[in-house]
Amino acid sequence: MSAVGEQLPQQQVPLTRTFIVASAIASRDFQDVHHDPGLAVERGSKDVFMNILTSNALAERYVVDWAGPSARVRRIKIRLGAPNYPGDTMVLSGEVVAVEGTRVEVAVRGENSLGTHLSGAVTVELPESVS
């Protein structure tokens, strides 16, 4: 059973250029700042950077990996902060902040060398036998 205050194990996500570009393309986000370093710099960024769809997916996967394959995601609400650039590492952390029946809300954070990349919450519903 999950309890308020339970800490999820941290997860490190290496931010390779290939991962950032491939995940943007896989999510059909063809915005040039996610795959073209020259154009990203022209637009004021120091390099290509991760798109929000990938950040959302990483937050979801992080919580579902902890909750188990039978968990159903009911809500994801995150905010982005510092960009995820190639060559850095994002460290995901989480804490159970609410438990109501079979629903569990986990506060999530993703930190990189620049600060907080993502913060927010993922709510999952657990099967009756797990909660």
TORPA-4810 file (N, C-alpha, C, O; in nm, 3 decimals):
<nodes>
NODE_1_0.084_-0.118_0.000_0.000_0.000_0.000_0.089_0.124_0.000_0.189_0.130_0.071_M
NODE_2_0.051_0.222_-0.079_0.122_0.349_-0.085_0.076_0.438_0.028_-0.041_0.436_0.067_S
NODE_3_0.168_0.517_0.082_0.134_0.607_0.191_0.187_0.747_0.159_0.292_0.762_0.097_A
NODE_4_0.115_0.847_0.203_0.160_0.984_0.185_0.298_0.998_0.248_0.322_0.952_0.359_V
NODE_5_0.388_1.061_0.176_0.525_1.079_0.221_0.622_0.978_0.166_0.744_0.995_0.176_G
NODE_6_0.570_0.870_0.107_0.659_0.769_0.048_0.741_0.832_-0.064_0.688_0.899_-0.152_E
NODE_7_0.871_0.808_-0.058_0.963_0.860_-0.159_0.985_0.756_-0.268_1.008_0.638_-0.239_Q
NODE_8_0.979_0.798_-0.392_1.011_0.709_-0.504_1.162_0.709_-0.522_1.228_0.810_-0.495_L
NODE_9_1.218_0.598_-0.568_1.363_0.597_-0.594_1.394_0.693_-0.709_1.319_0.704_-0.805_P
NODE_10_1.506_0.762_-0.696_1.546_0.854_-0.803_1.581_0.776_-0.929_1.622_0.660_-0.924_Q
NODE_11_1.564_0.842_-1.042_1.597_0.782_-1.172_1.677_0.883_-1.253_1.634_0.997_-1.271_Q
NODE_12_1.792_0.841_-1.301_1.875_0.928_-1.384_1.842_0.906_-1.531_1.830_0.792_-1.577_Q
NODE_13_1.828_1.015_-1.605_1.799_1.010_-1.748_1.912_1.082_-1.820_1.919_1.205_-1.818_V
NODE_14_2.003_1.006_-1.886_2.109_1.070_-1.963_2.048_1.144_-2.083_1.967_1.087_-2.157_P
NODE_15_2.087_1.268_-2.102_2.030_1.351_-2.207_2.126_1.356_-2.327_2.202_1.452_-2.344_L
NODE_16_2.121_1.253_-2.407_2.206_1.251_-2.526_2.138_1.328_-2.638_2.016_1.343_-2.640_T
NODE_17_2.218_1.376_-2.730_2.164_1.446_-2.847_2.070_1.353_-2.924_1.962_1.395_-2.967_R
NODE_18_2.110_1.229_-2.940_2.027_1.133_-3.013_1.892_1.115_-2.945_1.789_1.113_-3.013_T
NODE_19_1.891_1.103_-2.813_1.765_1.085_-2.741_1.674_1.207_-2.758_1.554_1.192_-2.783_F
NODE_20_1.730_1.326_-2.745_1.649_1.448_-2.757_1.590_1.461_-2.897_1.471_1.490_-2.912_I
NODE_21_1.672_1.439_-2.999_1.624_1.452_-3.137_1.526_1.340_-3.172_1.420_1.366_-3.228_V
NODE_22_1.561_1.216_-3.138_1.476_1.102_-3.172_1.341_1.110_-3.102_1.238_1.077_-3.162_A
NODE_23_1.339_1.152_-2.976_1.211_1.158_-2.905_1.123_1.270_-2.959_1.000_1.256_-2.960_S
NODE_24_1.181_1.379_-3.003_1.101_1.485_-3.065_1.040_1.434_-3.195_0.921_1.455_-3.221_A
NODE_25_1.119_1.369_-3.277_1.069_1.317_-3.404_0.966_1.207_-3.381_0.864_1.201_-3.450_I
NODE_26_0.992_1.119_-3.283_0.897_1.010_-3.254_0.762_1.065_-3.208_0.659_1.003_-3.234_A
NODE_27_0.763_1.179_-3.142_0.637_1.239_-3.096_0.580_1.336_-3.200_0.486_1.411_-3.173_S
NODE_28_0.638_1.332_-3.319_0.593_1.412_-3.433_0.604_1.562_-3.408_0.525_1.641_-3.460_R
NODE_29_0.702_1.599_-3.327_0.730_1.741_-3.302_0.849_1.778_-3.388_0.964_1.753_-3.352_D
NODE_30_0.822_1.838_-3.503_0.926_1.870_-3.599_0.978_2.012_-3.584_1.045_2.063_-3.674_F
NODE_31_0.947_2.077_-3.473_0.997_2.212_-3.447_1.150_2.208_-3.451_1.212_2.126_-3.384_Q
NODE_32_1.210_2.297_-3.529_1.354_2.290_-3.553_1.441_2.304_-3.428_1.552_2.252_-3.427_D
NODE_33_1.394_2.370_-3.324_1.475_2.386_-3.203_1.500_2.253_-3.131_1.581_2.246_-3.039_V
NODE_34_1.429_2.148_-3.172_1.448_2.017_-3.110_1.540_1.925_-3.190_1.574_1.817_-3.143_H
NODE_35_1.582_1.968_-3.310_1.668_1.881_-3.389_1.778_1.952_-3.468_1.868_1.885_-3.518_H
NODE_36_1.773_2.083_-3.481_1.872_2.156_-3.561_1.950_2.252_-3.471_1.899_2.358_-3.435_D
NODE_37_2.075_2.215_-3.434_2.152_2.300_-3.341_2.172_2.443_-3.393_2.164_2.538_-3.315_P
NODE_38_2.199_2.458_-3.521_2.222_2.592_-3.577_2.100_2.680_-3.564_2.110_2.795_-3.521_G
NODE_39_1.986_2.627_-3.601_1.862_2.706_-3.591_1.821_2.729_-3.445_1.765_2.833_-3.412_L
NODE_40_1.849_2.633_-3.359_1.819_2.652_-3.216_1.899_2.770_-3.162_1.846_2.852_-3.087_A
NODE_41_2.027_2.777_-3.199_2.112_2.888_-3.154_2.062_3.021_-3.213_2.057_3.122_-3.143_V
NODE_42_2.026_3.020_-3.340_1.972_3.141_-3.404_1.850_3.193_-3.329_1.826_3.314_-3.324_E
NODE_43_1.773_3.103_-3.272_1.650_3.141_-3.202_1.673_3.169_-3.053_1.578_3.188_-2.978_R
NODE_44_1.801_3.172_-3.012_1.832_3.214_-2.876_1.864_3.105_-2.777_1.888_3.134_-2.660_G
NODE_45_1.866_2.981_-2.820_1.898_2.870_-2.731_2.047_2.837_-2.745_2.109_2.870_-2.846_S
NODE_46_2.105_2.772_-2.643_2.246_2.735_-2.656_2.263_2.607_-2.739_2.374_2.577_-2.783_K
NODE_47_2.155_2.531_-2.761_2.161_2.405_-2.835_2.017_2.358_-2.854_1.923_2.425_-2.812_D
NODE_48_2.000_2.242_-2.918_1.868_2.181_-2.924_1.826_2.148_-2.781_1.911_2.137_-2.693_V
NODE_49_1.696_2.133_-2.758_1.650_2.101_-2.624_1.528_2.010_-2.633_1.459_2.004_-2.735_F
NODE_50_1.503_1.938_-2.523_1.395_1.840_-2.516_1.259_1.907_-2.530_1.238_2.018_-2.479_M
NODE_51_1.167_1.839_-2.599_1.031_1.892_-2.613_0.944_1.850_-2.494_0.977_1.757_-2.421_N
NODE_52_0.832_1.919_-2.478_0.745_1.895_-2.363_0.680_1.756_-2.370_0.652_1.697_-2.266_I
NODE_53_0.655_1.705_-2.490_0.594_1.573_-2.500_0.685_1.466_-2.441_0.638_1.372_-2.376_L
NODE_54_0.815_1.480_-2.462_0.910_1.384_-2.405_0.917_1.401_-2.254_0.922_1.302_-2.181_T
NODE_55_0.917_1.524_-2.207_0.918_1.548_-2.062_0.796_1.486_-1.996_0.807_1.422_-1.892_S
NODE_56_0.679_1.504_-2.058_0.556_1.444_-2.007_0.568_1.292_-2.002_0.534_1.228_-1.902_N
NODE_57_0.619_1.235_-2.110_0.633_1.089_-2.118_0.729_1.036_-2.012_0.704_0.932_-1.952_A
NODE_58_0.838_1.108_-1.989_0.934_1.064_-1.887_0.873_1.069_-1.747_0.897_0.979_-1.666_L
NODE_59_0.795_1.173_-1.718_0.728_1.182_-1.588_0.630_1.066_-1.572_0.623_1.004_-1.466_A
NODE_60_0.553_1.039_-1.678_0.457_0.928_-1.673_0.528_0.795_-1.653_0.489_0.716_-1.567_E
NODE_61_0.632_0.770_-1.731_0.703_0.642_-1.721_0.765_0.624_-1.583_0.763_0.515_-1.527_R
NODE_62_0.819_0.732_-1.529_0.881_0.727_-1.397_0.782_0.678_-1.291_0.814_0.590_-1.212_Y
NODE_63_0.662_0.735_-1.290_0.562_0.698_-1.190_0.507_0.558_-1.218_0.488_0.481_-1.124_V
NODE_64_0.482_0.524_-1.344_0.428_0.392_-1.376_0.531_0.283_-1.348_0.494_0.173_-1.306_V
NODE_65_0.659_0.310_-1.371_0.763_0.212_-1.336_0.758_0.181_-1.187_0.778_0.067_-1.146_D
NODE_66_0.731_0.283_-1.105_0.720_0.263_-0.961_0.589_0.194_-0.925_0.588_0.102_-0.843_W
NODE_67_0.479_0.237_-0.984_0.346_0.188_-0.948_0.318_0.048_-1.003_0.239_-0.027_-0.945_A
NODE_68_0.381_0.012_-1.113_0.360_-0.119_-1.172_0.279_-0.112_-1.301_0.210_-0.014_-1.326_G
NODE_69_0.289_-0.217_-1.381_0.227_-0.216_-1.514_0.074_-0.213_-1.514_0.013_-0.182_-1.616_P
NODE_70_0.013_-0.245_-1.401_-0.134_-0.242_-1.394_-0.188_-0.104_-1.358_-0.310_-0.082_-1.362_S
NODE_71_-0.100_-0.012_-1.324_-0.144_0.124_-1.288_-0.198_0.194_-1.412_-0.145_0.177_-1.522_A
NODE_72_-0.301_0.271_-1.393_-0.359_0.351_-1.502_-0.336_0.498_-1.471_-0.371_0.547_-1.364_R
NODE_73_-0.277_0.567_-1.566_-0.253_0.710_-1.549_-0.385_0.783_-1.566_-0.454_0.766_-1.666_V
NODE_74_-0.419_0.865_-1.468_-0.545_0.941_-1.471_-0.522_1.088_-1.498_-0.609_1.157_-1.552_R
NODE_75_-0.403_1.138_-1.461_-0.377_1.281_-1.480_-0.227_1.306_-1.477_-0.154_1.248_-1.396_R
NODE_76_-0.183_1.393_-1.566_-0.045_1.442_-1.563_-0.053_1.594_-1.573_-0.117_1.648_-1.663_I
NODE_77_0.011_1.660_-1.481_0.014_1.805_-1.484_0.154_1.849_-1.445_0.193_1.843_-1.328_K
NODE_78_0.231_1.893_-1.546_0.367_1.937_-1.517_0.390_2.076_-1.576_0.321_2.121_-1.667_I
NODE_79_0.489_2.140_-1.519_0.538_2.269_-1.569_0.685_2.251_-1.604_0.757_2.176_-1.538_R
NODE_80_0.727_2.320_-1.708_0.867_2.314_-1.747_0.942_2.436_-1.695_0.885_2.544_-1.680_L
NODE_81_1.070_2.415_-1.669_1.157_2.522_-1.624_1.283_2.523_-1.708_1.279_2.555_-1.827_G
NODE_82_1.394_2.489_-1.648_1.524_2.489_-1.717_1.523_2.387_-1.831_1.474_2.275_-1.813_A
NODE_83_1.576_2.423_-1.947_1.576_2.330_-2.059_1.666_2.208_-2.034_1.764_2.215_-1.959_P
NODE_84_1.630_2.097_-2.097_1.714_1.978_-2.098_1.799_1.982_-2.225_1.747_1.964_-2.336_N
NODE_85_1.929_2.007_-2.209_2.021_2.014_-2.322_2.103_1.885_-2.333_2.121_1.814_-2.234_Y
NODE_86_2.152_1.854_-2.452_2.238_1.737_-2.469_2.362_1.747_-2.380_2.417_1.855_-2.357_P
NODE_87_2.405_1.631_-2.331_2.525_1.623_-2.250_2.500_1.636_-2.101_2.592_1.620_-2.021_G
NODE_88_2.378_1.665_-2.062_2.344_1.679_-1.920_2.274_1.550_-1.875_2.258_1.457_-1.954_D
NODE_89_2.234_1.545_-1.751_2.155_1.434_-1.696_2.039_1.495_-1.619_2.056_1.590_-1.543_T
NODE_90_1.921_1.439_-1.639_1.806_1.480_-1.558_1.783_1.372_-1.453_1.782_1.253_-1.484_M
NODE_91_1.763_1.414_-1.329_1.735_1.321_-1.220_1.591_1.341_-1.179_1.551_1.449_-1.135_V
NODE_92_1.512_1.235_-1.195_1.371_1.237_-1.156_1.357_1.192_-1.011_1.424_1.098_-0.968_L
NODE_93_1.270_1.260_-0.938_1.239_1.219_-0.801_1.090_1.238_-0.780_1.024_1.313_-0.852_S
NODE_94_1.038_1.168_-0.680_0.895_1.178_-0.656_0.858_1.145_-0.513_0.933_1.080_-0.440_G
NODE_95_0.740_1.193_-0.476_0.688_1.167_-0.342_0.537_1.153_-0.350_0.470_1.233_-0.415_E
NODE_96_0.484_1.053_-0.283_0.339_1.036_-0.276_0.284_1.149_-0.190_0.324_1.167_-0.075_V
NODE_97_0.191_1.226_-0.248_0.135_1.341_-0.176_-0.013_1.323_-0.142_-0.066_1.397_-0.060_V
NODE_98_-0.079_1.225_-0.204_-0.220_1.201_-0.172_-0.255_1.057_-0.208_-0.210_1.003_-0.309_A
NODE_99_-0.335_0.997_-0.123_-0.389_0.863_-0.149_-0.537_0.870_-0.117_-0.576_0.902_-0.005_V
NODE_100_-0.620_0.838_-0.217_-0.765_0.837_-0.197_-0.819_0.711_-0.261_-0.835_0.704_-0.383_E
NODE_101_-0.847_0.612_-0.180_-0.891_0.483_-0.233_-0.779_0.421_-0.315_-0.669_0.397_-0.264_G
NODE_102_-0.806_0.397_-0.442_-0.705_0.336_-0.529_-0.626_0.440_-0.609_-0.538_0.406_-0.687_T
NODE_103_-0.659_0.567_-0.589_-0.587_0.675_-0.661_-0.471_0.727_-0.577_-0.484_0.753_-0.457_R
NODE_104_-0.359_0.740_-0.644_-0.238_0.789_-0.579_-0.182_0.905_-0.660_-0.163_0.894_-0.781_V
NODE_105_-0.158_1.016_-0.593_-0.097_1.133_-0.659_0.049_1.142_-0.616_0.081_1.141_-0.497_E
NODE_106_0.136_1.152_-0.716_0.279_1.161_-0.691_0.330_1.295_-0.741_0.312_1.329_-0.858_V
NODE_107_0.393_1.372_-0.652_0.460_1.494_-0.694_0.592_1.453_-0.758_0.668_1.374_-0.701_A
NODE_108_0.619_1.505_-0.876_0.741_1.469_-0.948_0.825_1.594_-0.975_0.774_1.705_-0.991_V
NODE_109_0.957_1.571_-0.979_1.052_1.675_-1.016_1.158_1.613_-1.105_1.195_1.497_-1.088_R
NODE_110_1.205_1.693_-1.199_1.317_1.654_-1.283_1.420_1.765_-1.276_1.394_1.877_-1.319_G
NODE_111_1.537_1.734_-1.223_1.643_1.833_-1.205_1.759_1.804_-1.299_1.795_1.689_-1.322_E
NODE_112_1.817_1.911_-1.354_1.940_1.898_-1.432_2.041_1.998_-1.378_2.016_2.060_-1.275_N
NODE_113_2.153_2.014_-1.445_2.258_2.102_-1.391_2.216_2.249_-1.388_2.279_2.329_-1.319_S
NODE_114_2.112_2.285_-1.462_2.065_2.423_-1.465_1.957_2.451_-1.362_1.926_2.567_-1.334_L
NODE_115_1.900_2.346_-1.304_1.792_2.363_-1.206_1.678_2.267_-1.232_1.699_2.154_-1.275_G
NODE_116_1.557_2.312_-1.204_1.439_2.228_-1.220_1.391_2.232_-1.364_1.352_2.337_-1.415_T
NODE_117_1.393_2.115_-1.429_1.341_2.105_-1.566_1.189_2.088_-1.564_1.118_2.155_-1.639_H
NODE_118_1.140_1.998_-1.479_0.996_1.977_-1.471_0.954_1.960_-1.327_1.028_1.909_-1.243_L
NODE_119_0.832_2.006_-1.299_0.773_1.986_-1.167_0.622_1.973_-1.187_0.564_2.033_-1.277_S
NODE_120_0.562_1.894_-1.102_0.417_1.876_-1.113_0.373_1.750_-1.044_0.429_1.709_-0.943_G
NODE_121_0.269_1.689_-1.101_0.211_1.570_-1.038_0.158_1.473_-1.143_0.113_1.512_-1.250_A
NODE_122_0.167_1.347_-1.107_0.109_1.239_-1.188_0.016_1.162_-1.096_0.057_1.118_-0.988_V
NODE_123_-0.109_1.145_-1.139_-0.206_1.069_-1.061_-0.231_0.936_-1.131_-0.261_0.933_-1.250_T
NODE_124_-0.218_0.828_-1.056_-0.242_0.695_-1.110_-0.349_0.626_-1.028_-0.370_0.656_-0.910_V
NODE_125_-0.416_0.533_-1.093_-0.511_0.447_-1.023_-0.451_0.308_-1.019_-0.411_0.253_-1.122_E
NODE_126_-0.444_0.253_-0.899_-0.385_0.122_-0.880_-0.496_0.017_-0.875_-0.608_0.048_-0.835_L
NODE_127_-0.465_-0.107_-0.914_-0.565_-0.213_-0.900_-0.598_-0.232_-0.752_-0.516_-0.204_-0.665_P
NODE_128_-0.717_-0.279_-0.725_-0.763_-0.297_-0.585_-0.663_-0.376_-0.500_-0.643_-0.343_-0.383_E
NODE_129_-0.601_-0.479_-0.556_-0.514_-0.566_-0.478_-0.381_-0.501_-0.443_-0.310_-0.552_-0.356_S
NODE_130_-0.344_-0.388_-0.510_-0.215_-0.324_-0.486_-0.226_-0.208_-0.389_-0.136_-0.186_-0.308_V
NODE_131_-0.335_-0.134_-0.397_-0.347_-0.012_-0.318_-0.367_-0.045_-0.175_-0.379_0.045_-0.092_S
</nodes>
